[in-house]
Amino acid sequence: MFDPDLSLVSLQRSSFAVPCHFSMKRRAVRRLVDLDGALSLVEFEFPAGGAELHVRLLASRTGEGGEAGTVSAERLGRVAYALWGLGDDLAGCYATLGDDPQLALVLSRYRGMRLFRAPDLYEALLVAMLGQQISVRAANACRVRLIDALGEQMEVAGVTYAAYPAPARLMLATVEDLRSVGTGVQKARYLHALAEAALSGKLQPEVFEDLSVEEGTALLCRVPGVGRWTAEVALLRGLGRVDAFPAGDLGLQVAVQRVFGLEQRPSESQLRVLAERWKPWRGYVAHYLWSYLRDST
């Protein structure tokens, strides 16, 4: 159960697809991914209008300006499987959520839309952190400037692709470097703390493997600059924890108000109580409600 077109549109409109980082044309997506130390340009394509996903390695190198790298077909398959959420049991998801008649319109409209992930928790946290307490437009502009200024680049067939700065590169950036791309002094310090957490191994998937969403959220909140909203978004987008639910998100609250016909926008605590009945698929409800909000405004 997979609708690539809905998934592609959702990705195109998300904060994870800033133009200098992603290339999207028709039913193909290209982006740089770090695959076991090899910076790799990978293409994900859904040819001939079907749902079959083709994955191609277009270029790869080890280290900045280094030699060509090698990536196995098996490794490419694993990254595609993870990034496109192909392991998510949507049949089970819809069976659970189908008991809520107020979600029927949203579920019908976005049926088959999967949740695209960042390749790792570090990138998911970085994207979320750059979006804290500013408008979507300002956040995207900041992301583009950060990638342009500090991200590693690769030119393939005359087209330049860029990646978010690796933790080591972000760690070396000065506060002034980060302020020049649009962050304040405090957020620059938080970005350094994020880079340090990544370099120390605190963001590795195995650290969170046996933790509940609540426990994982609490652990991430120990990183300076990471609050509950940032942690929950990152768990959803970076680790594919499909029950993570950022109830503090204003857009999510507005979407629930519209879909459920509420007179007032629900508070974070009210939304958490409401979402209890959507376990263990609260993250997919959030994903669909965000899409509904974007499409209805």
Salt bridges, closest charged atoms under 4 A:
ASP5 OD1 - ARG27 NE 3.01
ASP36 OD2 - ARG75 NE 2.91
GLU43 OE2 - ARG30 NE 2.83
GLU43 OE1 - ARG56 NH2 2.40
GLU45 OE1 - ARG56 NH2 2.26
GLU52 OE2 - HIS54 NE2 2.91
GLU74 OE2 - ARG78 NH1 3.52
ASP88 OD1 - ARG117 NH2 2.80
ASP100 OD2 - ARG277 NE 2.78
GLU123 OE2 - HIS21 NE2 3.65
GLU123 OE1 - ARG31 NH2 3.01
GLU152 OE2 - ARG61 NH2 3.00
GLU176 OE2 - ARG179 NH1 3.38
GLU214 OE2 - ARG282 NH2 3.44
GLU232 OE2 - ARG228 NE 3.03
GLU232 OE1 - ARG272 NH2 3.11
ASP243 OD2 - ARG282 NH2 2.93
GLU268 OE2 - ARG272 NH2 2.92
GLU276 OE1 - LYS279 NZ 3.15
GLU276 OE2 - ARG282 NH1 3.84
ASP295 OD1 - ARG13 NH1 2.10
